[in-house]
Amino acid sequence: MQKMKIKLEAINDVKEFVSAVTLCDYDVDLVSGRYSIDAKSIMGIFSLDLSRPVELQAHVDNCDDLVEKIKKFVVE
């Protein structure tokens, strides 16, 4: 499993992020506090507190393709 922090600041960011994640053939989750949602769900993402970074968990050994698509949302 690969983990990283991401920040989605605007509605268009969420739409662009979901479009990229939907192309993955593996499970991707977003975790905020005790909540974990499917990263391919726009409604699920909007249920999270997006005022701070959330943790992305990609359930695959290598997600370099995904990281390249969403690199503008990744925070250190």
Secondary structure, DSSP 8 states (H G I E B T S, - for coil): -EEEEE---SHHHHHHHHHHHHT-SS-EEEEETTEEEETT-HHHHHTS-TTS-EEEEESSS--HHHHHHHGGGEE-
